[in-house]
Amino acid sequence: MSETSQTGATDPVAEAMRRRDRTDFLPASQRAAAERDAPVPIGHEQTNSQPSTVAAMLRLLDVRPGQHVLDVGSGSGWTTVLLGDLVGQAGWVLGVERVPELVASARTAIERHGQSWVTVRRADPDLLGAPDHAPFDRVLVSAEAAELPGELVDQLAPEGVMVLPVAGVMTRVARRPSGTAITRHGHYRFVPLLSGP
Ligand SMILES: C[S@@+](CC[C@H](N)C(=O)[O-])C[C@H]1O[C@@H](n2cnc3c(N)ncnc32)[C@H](O)[C@@H]1O
């Protein structure tokens, strides 16, 4: 059955979050916390993000079936799999993550969820994002940048959209033929987006 809003329209974000149980992406010691609307530690000083924040970011991102999506800071792999549902089998999702142990555990979780069109790899410490696979229709960044990273804006396709926290403010960047439209959507706290070795 599809998730529907009060107007009767389907809500793909709510449906993906219902289908992809957060518990599967948490370490065994943290699974009891899965139901809480709060960030949950996943080891290596990193967290699986708060579900209401993830939902808000995915709605801002407005992912469509068939798109190519980059998930920067894939962490536990939960957002990567949610993006996998939103693009469907005709799309493609690449997650990049700095911590090798998290890359390994996310790969295992993604495999369990059977999404062959979703992949995770270790982030190159000298490069932000994945310029070798750009351009992307959508870019989700789950770590906080001090300022808008031009390298990631450059990896957006024409008409592409990126959602990321910048200096504590959720920021949506939309590439348009006339330039880049930037809108701001409230205050959030995230782990830092690291750059450099
Ligand atoms: C809030 S956590 C993970 C959230 C994740 N989307 C999830 O669902 O579990 C953010 C992640 O960003 C990673 N990170 C920080 N800087 C990064 C960078 N430059 N490239 C890739 N990953 C990065 C951290 O290691 C951390 O795992």
The ligand as an SDF file (V2000), in Angstrom:
LIG
                    3D

 27 29  0  0  0  0  0  0  0  0999 V2000
   25.5860   12.5130    9.8680 C   0  0  0  0  0  0  0  0  0  0  0  0
   26.7480   11.3250    9.3510 S   0  0  0  0  0  0  0  0  0  0  0  0
   25.9720   10.1040    8.3600 C   0  0  0  0  0  0  0  0  0  0  0  0
   24.5610   10.2800    7.8870 C   0  0  0  0  0  0  0  0  0  0  0  0
   24.1870    9.2530    6.8830 C   0  0  0  0  0  0  0  0  0  0  0  0
   23.6360    9.8570    5.7230 N   0  0  0  0  0  0  0  0  0  0  0  0
   23.3110    8.1620    7.4520 C   0  0  0  0  0  0  0  0  0  0  0  0
   22.1830    7.9850    6.9850 O   0  0  0  0  0  0  0  0  0  0  0  0
   23.7750    7.4340    8.3270 O   0  0  0  0  0  0  0  0  0  0  0  0
   27.7600   12.2180    8.1600 C   0  0  0  0  0  0  0  0  0  0  0  0
   28.8680   11.3980    7.5390 C   0  0  0  0  0  0  0  0  0  0  0  0
   29.6400   12.2640    6.6960 O   0  0  0  0  0  0  0  0  0  0  0  0
   30.9400   11.7120    6.6200 C   0  0  0  0  0  0  0  0  0  0  0  0
   31.8110   12.7270    6.0070 N   0  0  0  0  0  0  0  0  0  0  0  0
   32.3210   13.8600    6.5560 C   0  0  0  0  0  0  0  0  0  0  0  0
   33.0290   14.5430    5.6280 N   0  0  0  0  0  0  0  0  0  0  0  0
   32.9550   13.8240    4.4660 C   0  0  0  0  0  0  0  0  0  0  0  0
   33.4600   14.0000    3.1440 C   0  0  0  0  0  0  0  0  0  0  0  0
   34.1980   15.0590    2.8010 N   0  0  0  0  0  0  0  0  0  0  0  0
   33.1750   13.0690    2.2060 N   0  0  0  0  0  0  0  0  0  0  0  0
   32.4210   11.9840    2.5100 C   0  0  0  0  0  0  0  0  0  0  0  0
   31.9270   11.7520    3.7430 N   0  0  0  0  0  0  0  0  0  0  0  0
   32.1710   12.6660    4.7070 C   0  0  0  0  0  0  0  0  0  0  0  0
   31.2340   11.3100    8.0640 C   0  0  0  0  0  0  0  0  0  0  0  0
   32.2740   10.3550    8.1440 O   0  0  0  0  0  0  0  0  0  0  0  0
   29.8590   10.7750    8.5190 C   0  0  0  0  0  0  0  0  0  0  0  0
   29.7810    9.3730    8.3940 O   0  0  0  0  0  0  0  0  0  0  0  0
  1  2  1  0
  2  3  1  0
  2 10  1  0
  3  4  1  0
  4  5  1  0
  5  6  1  0
  5  7  1  0
  7  8  2  0
  7  9  1  0
 10 11  1  0
 11 12  1  0
 11 26  1  0
 12 13  1  0
 13 14  1  0
 13 24  1  0
 14 15  1  0
 14 23  1  0
 15 16  2  0
 16 17  1  0
 17 18  1  0
 17 23  2  0
 18 19  1  0
 18 20  2  0
 20 21  1  0
 21 22  2  0
 22 23  1  0
 24 25  1  0
 24 26  1  0
 26 27  1  0
M  CHG  2   2   1   9  -1
M  END
$$$$
